[in-house]
Amino acid sequence: MRFGKLMNVGARKAIVVTAIATLLLAACGVDSPGEGGNVESTITLADAARKVDVYAEQARQALGADVKFINPYKDYDFPCSNADGSPSKNRREATVDYRLEGVASDQIPVFFQKIRVHWEKTGFAITDDDKKGSFLAAKNNVDGFKMGMQANHLNEISLSVSSPCVWRNGTPEPNS
C-alpha cells in the first residue's frame, strides 16, 4: 500500500515537472529551428529597415509640412529579447527615433491628435494613451510594426518606429 502511495506522488511530480517544462519552452524566444517552438518565416531585416523608414516618413507627412525630423537615432540591427529578457542571437529588429522640429508648445495636443488620426487611418491600433497628451503608442495588427510619440517637459516631441522581431534573411537560421 505504501508503495502505491509513493508511485502516485512520483507520478504527480512527473506530471507537474512535464507541465512546467512545456510552459517554459513555449514561452521562450526561439533563435533557431533546433531550439523548437515558432520558427515561421518573416520579412528580412533589410525589408524591416526600409519599412520603419517608410512609416516614419508617412507620419512626418501626416504631421504637416513644417515638421522636420532632427537628431535621428537609427539601429537597423537591434537584438530582440528572448522571453527571459536575454538578447536573441539570431532575431533582430529595425528601429528609428526622431525628435520633431517646428512644433510650438501650444500645438502639441494638435500633433497628438493628427498622429492618432493618421495611425487609425493606416491600420494602427492605439495600444497606450496616457490621456494627458504626452504619450501615445500604436501597433499595426497586420505586420506587427509599432510606433510611439512622446512629449517631454521641455515641450519636445519624439517619434519612434520599430519592427517586430525578424530573421535577418527572413527564414530561421540553422544552429551555429
GUMARMAR-956971 format. One record per residue (C-alpha): x, y, z; residue in one letter. Coordinates in pm, whole numbers, plus 50000, padded with zeros to 5 digits. Each point is the difference from the previous one (the first is absolute). Example, Ala and Ser with C-alpha at 12.3 -4.5 7.8 and 13.67 -1.06 7.14 Angstrom:
<nodes>
@c1 = 51230&c2 = 49550&c3 = 50780&residuo = A $
@c1 = 50137&c2 = 50344&c3 = 49934&residuo = S $
</nodes>
This chain:
<nodes>
@c1 = 50000&c2 = 50000&c3 = 50000&residuo = M $
@c1 = 50274&c2 = 50241&c3 = 50091&residuo = R $
@c1 = 50175&c2 = 49932&c3 = 49666&residuo = F $
@c1 = 49677&c2 = 50091&c3 = 49816&residuo = G $
@c1 = 49980&c2 = 50335&c3 = 50179&residuo = K $
@c1 = 50362&c2 = 50075&c3 = 49911&residuo = L $
@c1 = 49932&c2 = 49917&c3 = 49637&residuo = M $
@c1 = 49710&c2 = 50244&c3 = 49996&residuo = N $
@c1 = 50218&c2 = 50276&c3 = 50149&residuo = V $
@c1 = 50276&c2 = 49920&c3 = 49751&residuo = G $
@c1 = 49757&c2 = 49998&c3 = 49709&residuo = A $
@c1 = 49855&c2 = 50333&c3 = 50112&residuo = R $
@c1 = 50348&c2 = 50152&c3 = 50023&residuo = K $
@c1 = 50082&c2 = 49875&c3 = 49651&residuo = A $
@c1 = 49682&c2 = 50153&c3 = 49861&residuo = I $
@c1 = 50069&c2 = 50335&c3 = 50172&residuo = V $
@c1 = 50362&c2 = 50006&c3 = 49878&residuo = V $
@c1 = 49889&c2 = 49916&c3 = 49645&residuo = T $
@c1 = 49733&c2 = 50271&c3 = 50006&residuo = A $
@c1 = 50244&c2 = 50264&c3 = 50129&residuo = I $
@c1 = 50262&c2 = 49904&c3 = 49741&residuo = A $
@c1 = 49741&c2 = 50020&c3 = 49723&residuo = T $
@c1 = 49887&c2 = 50346&c3 = 50112&residuo = L $
@c1 = 50357&c2 = 50128&c3 = 50025&residuo = L $
@c1 = 50091&c2 = 49872&c3 = 49655&residuo = L $
@c1 = 49688&c2 = 50153&c3 = 49849&residuo = A $
@c1 = 50076&c2 = 50338&c3 = 50160&residuo = A $
@c1 = 50366&c2 = 50024&c3 = 49900&residuo = C $
@c1 = 50122&c2 = 50182&c3 = 49694&residuo = G $
@c1 = 50125&c2 = 49784&c3 = 49719&residuo = V $
@c1 = 50328&c2 = 50078&c3 = 49831&residuo = D $
@c1 = 50031&c2 = 49703&c3 = 49769&residuo = S $
@c1 = 49801&c2 = 49704&c3 = 49871&residuo = P $
@c1 = 50190&c2 = 49761&c3 = 50225&residuo = G $
@c1 = 49861&c2 = 50173&c3 = 50308&residuo = E $
@c1 = 49636&c2 = 49914&c3 = 49924&residuo = G $
@c1 = 49701&c2 = 50232&c3 = 50015&residuo = G $
@c1 = 49885&c2 = 50252&c3 = 49741&residuo = N $
@c1 = 50242&c2 = 50017&c3 = 49709&residuo = V $
@c1 = 49778&c2 = 50161&c3 = 49737&residuo = E $
@c1 = 50153&c2 = 50210&c3 = 49725&residuo = S $
@c1 = 49996&c2 = 50380&c3 = 50033&residuo = T $
@c1 = 50087&c2 = 50292&c3 = 49779&residuo = I $
@c1 = 50375&c2 = 50058&c3 = 49974&residuo = T $
@c1 = 50181&c2 = 50243&c3 = 50227&residuo = L $
@c1 = 50074&c2 = 50220&c3 = 49696&residuo = A $
@c1 = 49627&c2 = 50013&c3 = 49920&residuo = D $
@c1 = 49924&c2 = 50084&c3 = 50364&residuo = A $
@c1 = 50252&c2 = 50286&c3 = 49986&residuo = A $
@c1 = 49840&c2 = 50140&c3 = 49686&residuo = R $
@c1 = 49654&c2 = 49970&c3 = 50151&residuo = K $
@c1 = 50084&c2 = 50187&c3 = 50324&residuo = V $
@c1 = 50131&c2 = 50286&c3 = 49785&residuo = D $
@c1 = 49683&c2 = 49998&c3 = 49788&residuo = V $
@c1 = 49773&c2 = 50003&c3 = 50307&residuo = Y $
@c1 = 50205&c2 = 50285&c3 = 50154&residuo = A $
@c1 = 49979&c2 = 50207&c3 = 49682&residuo = E $
@c1 = 49625&c2 = 49941&c3 = 49969&residuo = Q $
@c1 = 49957&c2 = 50119&c3 = 50360&residuo = A $
@c1 = 50212&c2 = 50310&c3 = 49932&residuo = R $
@c1 = 49788&c2 = 50085&c3 = 49698&residuo = Q $
@c1 = 49680&c2 = 49950&c3 = 50203&residuo = A $
@c1 = 50130&c2 = 50245&c3 = 50260&residuo = L $
@c1 = 50047&c2 = 50276&c3 = 49741&residuo = G $
@c1 = 50248&c2 = 50165&c3 = 49767&residuo = A $
@c1 = 50160&c2 = 50212&c3 = 50275&residuo = D $
@c1 = 50109&c2 = 49698&c3 = 50203&residuo = V $
@c1 = 50357&c2 = 49885&c3 = 49957&residuo = K $
@c1 = 50171&c2 = 49697&c3 = 50152&residuo = F $
@c1 = 50323&c2 = 50077&c3 = 50185&residuo = I $
@c1 = 50248&c2 = 49805&c3 = 50212&residuo = N $
@c1 = 49925&c2 = 49665&c3 = 49837&residuo = P $
@c1 = 50087&c2 = 49680&c3 = 50180&residuo = Y $
@c1 = 49989&c2 = 49702&c3 = 49766&residuo = K $
@c1 = 50084&c2 = 49643&c3 = 50086&residuo = D $
@c1 = 49913&c2 = 49760&c3 = 49721&residuo = Y $
@c1 = 50154&c2 = 49703&c3 = 50180&residuo = D $
@c1 = 49874&c2 = 50015&c3 = 50358&residuo = F $
@c1 = 49989&c2 = 49667&c3 = 50190&residuo = P $
@c1 = 49658&c2 = 49878&c3 = 50102&residuo = C $
@c1 = 49946&c2 = 49869&c3 = 50350&residuo = S $
@c1 = 49919&c2 = 49643&c3 = 50088&residuo = N $
@c1 = 49720&c2 = 49928&c3 = 50247&residuo = A $
@c1 = 50252&c2 = 50009&c3 = 50286&residuo = D $
@c1 = 50123&c2 = 50347&c3 = 49898&residuo = G $
@c1 = 50330&c2 = 49881&c3 = 49856&residuo = S $
@c1 = 50096&c2 = 50119&c3 = 49651&residuo = P $
@c1 = 49910&c2 = 49770&c3 = 49715&residuo = S $
@c1 = 50296&c2 = 49873&c3 = 49798&residuo = K $
@c1 = 49828&c2 = 49991&c3 = 49664&residuo = N $
@c1 = 49680&c2 = 50204&c3 = 50002&residuo = R $
@c1 = 50028&c2 = 50376&c3 = 49953&residuo = R $
@c1 = 49786&c2 = 50309&c3 = 49967&residuo = E $
@c1 = 50037&c2 = 50329&c3 = 49819&residuo = A $
@c1 = 49927&c2 = 50316&c3 = 50193&residuo = T $
@c1 = 50011&c2 = 50376&c3 = 49935&residuo = V $
@c1 = 49946&c2 = 50292&c3 = 50234&residuo = D $
@c1 = 49975&c2 = 50369&c3 = 49915&residuo = Y $
@c1 = 49940&c2 = 50325&c3 = 50179&residuo = R $
@c1 = 49753&c2 = 50225&c3 = 49822&residuo = L $
@c1 = 50098&c2 = 50357&c3 = 49922&residuo = E $
@c1 = 49752&c2 = 50274&c3 = 49918&residuo = G $
@c1 = 49743&c2 = 49923&c3 = 50269&residuo = V $
@c1 = 49882&c2 = 50285&c3 = 50222&residuo = A $
@c1 = 49913&c2 = 49891&c3 = 50355&residuo = S $
@c1 = 49637&c2 = 50107&c3 = 49959&residuo = D $
@c1 = 49976&c2 = 49775&c3 = 49694&residuo = Q $
@c1 = 50105&c2 = 49681&c3 = 50178&residuo = I $
@c1 = 49641&c2 = 49879&c3 = 50060&residuo = P $
@c1 = 49923&c2 = 50066&c3 = 49632&residuo = V $
@c1 = 50296&c2 = 49785&c3 = 49894&residuo = F $
@c1 = 49890&c2 = 49716&c3 = 50225&residuo = F $
@c1 = 49654&c2 = 50015&c3 = 49846&residuo = Q $
@c1 = 50147&c2 = 50007&c3 = 49648&residuo = K $
@c1 = 50215&c2 = 49694&c3 = 50064&residuo = I $
@c1 = 49707&c2 = 49816&c3 = 50161&residuo = R $
@c1 = 49783&c2 = 50060&c3 = 49693&residuo = V $
@c1 = 50285&c2 = 49903&c3 = 49766&residuo = H $
@c1 = 50070&c2 = 49676&c3 = 50186&residuo = W $
@c1 = 49633&c2 = 49901&c3 = 50011&residuo = E $
@c1 = 49965&c2 = 50069&c3 = 49625&residuo = K $
@c1 = 50307&c2 = 49791&c3 = 49916&residuo = T $
@c1 = 49920&c2 = 49684&c3 = 50196&residuo = G $
@c1 = 50165&c2 = 50075&c3 = 50335&residuo = F $
@c1 = 49809&c2 = 49937&c3 = 50322&residuo = A $
@c1 = 50067&c2 = 50219&c3 = 50303&residuo = I $
@c1 = 50166&c2 = 49787&c3 = 50269&residuo = T $
@c1 = 50096&c2 = 50260&c3 = 50259&residuo = D $
@c1 = 49862&c2 = 50347&c3 = 50062&residuo = D $
@c1 = 50080&c2 = 50197&c3 = 50313&residuo = D $
@c1 = 49699&c2 = 50229&c3 = 49931&residuo = K $
@c1 = 50217&c2 = 50303&c3 = 50093&residuo = K $
@c1 = 50130&c2 = 50041&c3 = 49649&residuo = G $
@c1 = 50359&c2 = 49916&c3 = 50087&residuo = S $
@c1 = 50014&c2 = 49638&c3 = 49882&residuo = F $
@c1 = 49825&c2 = 49794&c3 = 49734&residuo = L $
@c1 = 50092&c2 = 49659&c3 = 49860&residuo = A $
@c1 = 49853&c2 = 49782&c3 = 49726&residuo = A $
@c1 = 50053&c2 = 49665&c3 = 49834&residuo = K $
@c1 = 49917&c2 = 49889&c3 = 49650&residuo = N $
@c1 = 49800&c2 = 49681&c3 = 50047&residuo = N $
@c1 = 50082&c2 = 49880&c3 = 49648&residuo = V $
@c1 = 50380&c2 = 50022&c3 = 50001&residuo = D $
@c1 = 50086&c2 = 50051&c3 = 50371&residuo = G $
@c1 = 50188&c2 = 50329&c3 = 49957&residuo = F $
@c1 = 49972&c2 = 50238&c3 = 50295&residuo = K $
@c1 = 50005&c2 = 50378&c3 = 50019&residuo = M $
@c1 = 50015&c2 = 50237&c3 = 50292&residuo = G $
@c1 = 49991&c2 = 50374&c3 = 50052&residuo = M $
@c1 = 50103&c2 = 50173&c3 = 50321&residuo = Q $
@c1 = 50027&c2 = 50359&c3 = 50124&residuo = A $
@c1 = 50237&c2 = 50088&c3 = 50282&residuo = N $
@c1 = 50007&c2 = 50277&c3 = 50261&residuo = H $
@c1 = 50200&c2 = 50220&c3 = 49757&residuo = L $
@c1 = 49711&c2 = 49981&c3 = 49750&residuo = N $
@c1 = 50205&c2 = 49788&c3 = 49763&residuo = E $
@c1 = 49827&c2 = 49723&c3 = 49810&residuo = I $
@c1 = 50166&c2 = 49677&c3 = 49893&residuo = S $
@c1 = 49871&c2 = 49737&c3 = 49761&residuo = L $
@c1 = 50117&c2 = 49640&c3 = 49992&residuo = S $
@c1 = 49931&c2 = 49710&c3 = 49767&residuo = V $
@c1 = 50107&c2 = 49639&c3 = 50052&residuo = S $
@c1 = 49954&c2 = 49678&c3 = 49811&residuo = S $
@c1 = 49899&c2 = 49669&c3 = 50149&residuo = P $
@c1 = 50278&c2 = 49747&c3 = 50058&residuo = C $
@c1 = 50112&c2 = 49856&c3 = 49668&residuo = V $
@c1 = 50256&c2 = 49756&c3 = 49867&residuo = W $
@c1 = 50284&c2 = 50180&c3 = 49820&residuo = R $
@c1 = 49928&c2 = 49818&c3 = 49673&residuo = N $
@c1 = 49631&c2 = 49939&c3 = 50063&residuo = G $
@c1 = 50039&c2 = 49635&c3 = 50097&residuo = T $
@c1 = 50118&c2 = 49833&c3 = 50319&residuo = P $
@c1 = 50373&c2 = 49953&c3 = 50011&residuo = E $
@c1 = 50151&c2 = 49658&c3 = 50065&residuo = P $
@c1 = 50177&c2 = 49939&c3 = 50330&residuo = N $
@c1 = 50355&c2 = 50127&c3 = 50002&residuo = S $
</nodes>
